[in-house]
Every structure is written in structure tokens, then in C-alpha cells.
Amino acid sequence: MRSKQFRDKSSGKNKLVAKYEPQSAYAESFRYIRANIDFAGIDQEYKAIMITSPDPDSGKSLISANLAISYAALDKKTLLIDLDLRKPTVHKIFPECYSSYGLTGLLKDVVKVAEAIVPADVPNLYVLPVGIAPADPAAVLNSEKMKEIYELLHGEFDRIIIDTPPVMAVADAQTISSWVDGTIMVIRNNYTKQDNAKKALQKLSVAGTTIIGTIFNNTNMKMNDYYYGNN
């Protein structure tokens, strides 16, 4: 699939091609990824899907956002959750989330679920941002409250896409992978070291997650190209 050049390096708008350029070949790549995920889930539905990478700056957050938009386009009630508690990004991609208390407010009982979740400017898509980054992300992810919230959301949405921290940076992704129905690994071309990719997959396998597949992302500041491969 040929690469596509962004019109704006800084704005998230033109990077959400599944929303702004749905007829482009670039947006079609996300529909292709979605179809492969659904095909892989014929025997076991992948309702909650975690998107991670071995290293930072691999493009996983934008991939999560575009994939979530792609599912929402099927009239599926879709939730995008930012669980990269150390370096949250989703609120930058969806600026309508900036004023939300988000997950942190929900965990502290400052707001209820309906107030923490923000309807995106995309039909059928909802976003749960981090809010204020917690002081101890590991404790948050291992808390009973977090598990209760996850189970509640799992029952209320048709699809859940979860953006997580890189596997090799912290143990958070391994913790999250033990809850979800399946995991997708993002590998950045000419950036991710093969050894790191193998170690990341091993860590996730030990955590007991199902690796649905890998997205190869040819990313730099100007161009993106995605290719999906089965594990």
C-alpha cells in the first residue's frame, strides 16, 4: 500500500484519516486491519483489544484512534480508552476530551461513568481519557476499582480499543494484557529492534494474552504506511 503524506505535521486532525479521509487508501488500511481482527475472532470474539508496542514513538496511539473510528463506522458502540497513564495522548487526538475528569476522576468517585466518558465527534465513538495522570499508575492498574470499571465497560460497549504504554518501558502493558480479549503489537519499520519485538511478545505471552497480530507501521513526521500481519 502506497504511503500517504500528511498535510499538517502538528495537528491530529489530518492524521485521523478514518474520520477525515474515509475514502483514502490510507483509511482503507484500517478497514483491512479491522476485517482481519474480526476474521481472527470468528471462534472467539475480540471485544476488548489492547494496542501496544515494544518501544515509545511507534504510532500506537494514532493507530488506536483510527481503528476505533473504523469500528464505530460499523454502527458498533465503540469505546477508546487511554490507559497509557504515564504519557497519555488520546486527549490530544480528541481535543473534546481536554476538560474531562476521565479515568482518574472515575477512580476517585469524583464523577460517574457517564460523566467520565466523552462522546467523540464521530458517531458511535466514545472516549475515556486519563484525566490527571495518577502518581502511581501500577497501583491504579492493579486495583480492584480498576477491574470493576473495566468489567462494567466491557458489558456496555460492542468494541473497546485500549491504548497502553510500550511493553519494554514498564510492566503496565503486561498487567492490562491479562484482562483483554486480545492484543495487537505495533512495530515501527526501521525503528523497532527485532530483539525488542521478540522480548515484548514473550512478555505478553507470559502474561497470558492472545496476540491477534502485528501492525507494521512505517512512520516518520511526514508519512505513514500500515501493514497488518497475523501472529
C-alpha positions in Angstrom: 0.0 0.0 0.0 1.5 3.3 -1.0 2.4 5.9 1.6 0.3 8.9 2.3 1.7 12.3 3.2 0.2 14.4 6.0 -0.9 17.9 5.2 -0.2 19.1 8.7 2.6 17.7 10.9 1.3 19.1 14.2 -2.5 18.8 14.1 -4.1 15.5 14.9 -7.0 16.3 12.5 -5.4 15.1 9.3 -3.9 12.1 10.9 -7.4 10.8 11.7 -7.8 9.6 8.2 -10.6 7.1 9.2 -12.6 10.2 10.0 -11.5 12.9 7.6 -10.5 10.9 4.6 -12.6 7.7 4.7 -12.3 7.0 1.0 -8.5 7.2 1.0 -6.2 4.1 0.6 -4.8 5.1 4.0 -8.2 4.8 5.7 -8.8 1.5 3.8 -5.8 0.0 5.5 -7.6 0.4 8.9 -10.7 -1.3 7.5 -8.4 -4.1 6.3 -7.0 -4.4 9.8 -10.5 -4.4 11.3 -11.6 -7.1 8.9 -8.6 -9.3 9.8 -9.2 -8.9 13.5 -12.9 -9.9 13.1 -11.9 -12.8 10.9 -9.4 -14.0 13.5 -12.2 -13.7 16.1 -14.7 -16.0 14.5 -14.4 -18.6 17.2 -13.5 -16.2 20.0 -14.8 -12.6 19.7 -12.2 -10.0 20.3 -14.4 -7.4 22.0 -11.7 -5.6 24.0 -8.4 -5.1 22.1 -5.2 -3.7 23.5 -2.9 -1.8 21.2 0.8 -1.7 22.3 4.3 -1.6 21.0 7.8 -2.6 22.2 9.1 1.0 22.4 7.7 4.6 22.6 7.1 6.7 19.4 5.8 3.8 17.4 2.5 5.4 16.4 0.3 3.1 18.5 -2.0 6.0 19.8 -3.0 7.2 16.4 -3.5 3.6 15.2 -5.7 3.0 18.3 -7.8 6.1 17.4 -8.2 5.3 13.7 -9.0 1.7 14.5 -11.7 2.8 17.0 -13.2 5.1 14.4 -13.2 2.3 11.9 -15.2 0.1 14.3 -17.6 2.9 15.1 -18.3 3.3 11.4 -19.9 -0.2 11.5 -22.6 1.2 13.9 -20.8 -0.5 16.8 -20.9 1.3 20.1 -17.1 1.8 20.5 -15.0 3.0 23.4 -11.4 4.2 23.1 -9.7 4.0 26.5 -6.3 5.7 27.2 -4.5 3.5 29.7 -1.1 5.0 29.0 -1.3 6.6 32.4 2.4 7.7 32.3 2.2 9.5 29.0 -1.4 10.0 28.0 -2.0 11.0 24.4 -5.6 10.4 23.4 -6.9 13.7 24.7 -4.5 15.4 22.2 -6.0 13.4 19.4 -9.6 14.1 20.5 -9.5 17.7 22.0 -13.1 17.4 23.1 -11.7 15.3 26.0 -9.5 18.1 27.4 -11.9 19.1 30.2 -12.9 15.6 31.2 -12.1 14.2 34.6 -11.5 11.0 32.8 -10.4 7.7 34.3 -8.8 9.4 37.3 -12.0 11.2 38.3 -13.9 7.9 37.9 -11.4 6.0 40.1 -11.7 8.7 42.8 -15.5 8.8 42.6 -15.4 12.5 41.6 -17.6 11.6 38.6 -19.8 8.7 37.4 -19.1 6.7 34.3 -21.5 8.7 32.1 -19.6 11.9 33.1 -16.1 10.5 32.7 -16.7 9.1 29.2 -16.8 11.7 26.4 -18.8 11.3 23.2 -16.3 11.9 20.4 -17.1 14.0 17.3 -17.7 10.7 15.5 -21.0 8.7 15.5 -20.9 5.7 17.9 -17.5 6.6 19.3 -16.8 7.4 22.9 -13.5 8.2 24.6 -12.3 7.6 28.2 -9.2 9.8 28.6 -6.8 9.6 31.6 -7.7 13.0 33.1 -5.0 13.9 35.6 -2.1 11.4 35.4 -2.0 9.4 38.6 1.0 9.4 40.9 1.2 5.6 40.9 0.0 4.1 37.6 0.9 0.5 38.6 -1.2 0.7 41.8 -4.1 2.1 39.7 -4.0 -0.7 37.2 -3.8 -3.4 39.8 -6.6 -2.0 41.9 -9.9 -3.7 42.4 -11.7 -0.5 41.4 -9.9 -0.5 38.0 -11.0 -4.1 37.4 -14.6 -3.2 38.4 -14.7 -0.3 36.0 -13.2 -2.4 33.2 -15.8 -5.2 33.7 -18.6 -2.6 33.7 -17.4 -1.0 30.4 -16.8 -4.4 28.8 -20.5 -5.1 29.3 -21.7 -1.8 28.0 -19.8 -1.4 24.7 -19.6 -3.5 21.5 -15.9 -2.8 21.0 -13.2 -1.4 23.3 -9.9 -0.3 22.0 -7.2 0.3 24.6 -4.1 2.4 24.1 -1.4 1.2 26.5 2.2 2.0 27.4 5.1 0.3 25.5 5.8 -3.2 26.7 9.6 -2.7 27.3 9.2 0.6 29.2 7.1 -0.5 32.1 5.1 -3.5 33.3 1.7 -1.7 32.8 1.1 -3.3 29.4 1.5 -6.8 30.8 -1.0 -6.1 33.5 -3.6 -4.8 31.1 -3.0 -7.6 28.6 -4.1 -10.1 31.3 -7.7 -8.6 31.2 -8.3 -8.0 27.5 -9.6 -10.4 24.8 -6.7 -9.9 22.5 -3.6 -7.8 21.8 -2.1 -6.1 18.7 1.5 -5.2 18.6 2.7 -2.2 16.6 6.1 -2.5 15.1 7.7 0.6 13.6 9.7 0.0 10.5 13.4 0.9 10.6 13.0 1.8 14.3 11.9 -1.2 16.4 14.8 -3.5 17.0 14.0 -7.2 16.3 15.3 -8.3 19.7 13.0 -5.8 21.4 10.0 -7.0 19.4 10.7 -10.6 20.3 11.2 -9.8 24.0 7.9 -7.8 24.1 6.0 -10.6 22.5 7.5 -13.0 25.1 6.5 -10.8 28.0 2.9 -10.6 26.7 2.8 -14.3 26.2 3.9 -14.9 29.8 1.0 -12.6 30.9 -1.4 -14.9 29.1 -2.8 -12.6 26.4 -3.8 -13.7 23.0 -1.7 -12.0 20.3 -4.1 -11.3 17.5 -1.5 -9.9 15.1 1.1 -7.3 14.4 0.8 -3.9 12.6 3.9 -2.8 10.8 4.0 1.0 10.9 6.3 2.9 8.6 6.2 6.1 10.5 8.1 9.4 10.4 7.0 13.0 10.7 5.6 13.2 7.2 4.5 9.8 6.1 2.7 6.7 7.4 2.1 3.2 5.9 0.4 0.3 7.7 0.5 -3.4 7.1 -1.2 -6.0 9.2 0.1 -9.4 9.7 -1.1 -12.4 11.7 1.0 -13.6 14.6 
